[in-house]
Amino acid sequence: MLILVRPHQSYLDGLVVAWWLARKRGCYRAIFAVDPDFARHRVWSWLLRRYGSWVGGHTMVALDTNSPFALRTLLRELREHRIVVLFPQGTGLREGAQRPDKPGWQWLARKSCAQVLALEMVYSRFSVALLETPQPAKRAITTRLWRPRANRGALH
């Protein structure tokens, strides 16, 4: 299952989603795509790994926009029926909540044919709520099963 969480407005969003998945939804051992600055940092990496393990056995993968290897790792995990959590807007927190999605999640959904669950984070003054939302029509690609034809575009 591919879980898309929007909007990504705080560095604490991943912590809230990890807790919510384990405590409210009963989902354990999810894989979180994390900014490489945090996932590879000596202190933050250690703290995030410990928190994820403590809350629900969650792990993380450093998702670098300059390298496709993390997306391939996430694709492999989705094909093995693991839960992958992705913030499709990326990490530009200073740009605000209305920034567009990055295209990687569409590729993941199409290639893996995984079920997609969209979550909306609703912020109030003293709390954060997670709501399951239907995918908008323009994102219908996530629910369509698509298989490429064999040898499509191959040179003979």
C-alpha positions in Angstrom: 0.0 0.0 0.0 1.3 3.4 -0.9 0.2 6.1 1.6 0.4 9.7 0.4 0.3 12.4 3.0 -0.5 16.0 2.2 0.3 18.8 3.1 3.8 18.4 4.5 4.1 21.5 6.7 6.2 20.5 9.6 9.3 18.4 10.5 7.1 16.6 13.0 4.6 15.3 10.3 6.5 12.0 9.8 6.5 11.4 13.6 2.7 12.0 13.7 2.0 9.7 10.8 4.2 7.0 12.2 2.3 7.1 15.5 -1.1 7.3 13.8 -0.3 4.3 11.6 0.6 2.1 14.5 -1.9 3.2 17.1 -5.0 4.2 15.1 -4.7 2.1 11.9 -2.8 -1.0 13.2 -0.1 -0.7 10.5 3.3 -1.8 11.5 6.7 -2.0 9.7 6.0 0.8 7.2 8.8 2.3 5.2 9.1 6.1 5.2 10.7 8.1 2.5 12.8 10.6 4.3 14.9 13.6 3.2 18.5 12.5 2.9 19.7 15.4 5.0 17.9 13.8 7.9 18.2 10.1 7.0 22.0 10.3 6.7 22.6 12.8 9.5 24.5 11.3 12.4 22.1 12.4 15.2 18.8 12.8 13.3 19.1 9.4 11.6 19.7 7.7 15.0 16.7 9.5 16.6 14.4 8.8 13.7 15.3 5.1 13.5 14.8 4.7 17.3 11.4 6.5 17.2 10.2 4.5 14.2 11.3 1.2 15.8 9.7 2.1 19.1 6.4 3.3 17.7 5.7 0.6 15.2 8.8 -1.0 13.8 8.9 1.5 11.0 12.0 2.0 8.9 13.2 4.8 6.6 14.8 5.2 3.2 16.7 8.3 2.1 14.8 9.7 -0.9 17.2 11.8 -2.9 15.7 13.7 -5.8 19.0 13.5 -7.7 19.2 9.7 -7.5 16.5 7.1 -8.6 17.9 4.3 -6.4 15.6 5.1 -3.5 12.5 5.0 -5.7 13.6 1.6 -7.0 13.9 0.4 -3.4 10.4 1.7 -2.6 9.1 0.0 -5.7 10.6 -3.3 -4.6 9.0 -2.9 -1.2 5.6 -2.1 -2.6 5.8 -5.2 -4.9 6.5 -7.2 -1.7 3.2 -5.8 -0.2 4.9 -3.6 2.3 3.5 -0.2 3.3 5.3 2.8 2.0 4.7 6.3 3.3 5.5 9.2 1.0 5.0 13.0 1.3 4.5 13.7 -2.4 5.1 17.5 -2.1 8.6 16.9 -1.0 10.5 18.8 1.7 10.1 22.5 0.7 8.5 23.4 4.0 9.2 27.1 3.6 7.3 27.2 0.3 3.9 26.6 2.1 1.2 24.0 2.0 0.0 24.6 -1.6 3.1 23.4 -3.4 2.6 20.9 -6.3 3.4 17.2 -6.0 6.6 15.8 -7.3 6.1 13.3 -10.1 7.8 10.3 -8.4 4.7 9.0 -6.6 2.8 8.6 -9.8 5.6 6.4 -11.2 5.6 4.3 -8.0 1.8 3.8 -8.1 1.8 2.9 -11.8 4.7 0.5 -11.7 3.7 -1.2 -8.5 -0.1 -1.3 -9.0 -0.3 -0.8 -5.3 -3.4 0.4 -3.5 -3.1 4.1 -2.8 -4.4 5.7 0.4 -4.4 9.5 0.5 -4.2 11.2 3.9 -4.8 14.9 4.6 -3.2 16.5 7.6 -5.5 19.0 9.1 -3.8 21.4 11.5 -5.6 23.2 14.3 -4.1 25.4 17.0 -3.2 22.6 19.4 -3.5 19.4 17.4 -3.1 17.6 14.1 -5.7 15.3 12.6 -5.3 12.8 9.8 -8.2 12.3 7.4 -8.5 9.7 4.7 -9.3 11.5 1.4 -10.3 10.2 -2.0 -7.9 10.8 -4.8 -8.9 13.8 -7.0 -9.9 12.9 -10.6 -6.6 14.3 -12.0 -4.8 11.6 -10.0 -6.8 8.7 -11.4 -3.6 7.2 -12.6 -3.1 5.8 -9.1 -6.1 3.5 -9.3 -5.7 2.3 -12.9 -3.9 -1.0 -13.3 -1.4 -0.5 -16.1 1.0 -3.1 -17.6 3.4 -2.2 -20.3 3.4 -4.3 -23.4 6.3 -6.7 -23.8 9.2 -5.4 -25.9 7.6 -2.0 -26.2 10.2 0.2 -27.9 12.8 -2.4 -27.9 15.3 -2.5 -30.7 15.5 -5.7 -32.7 
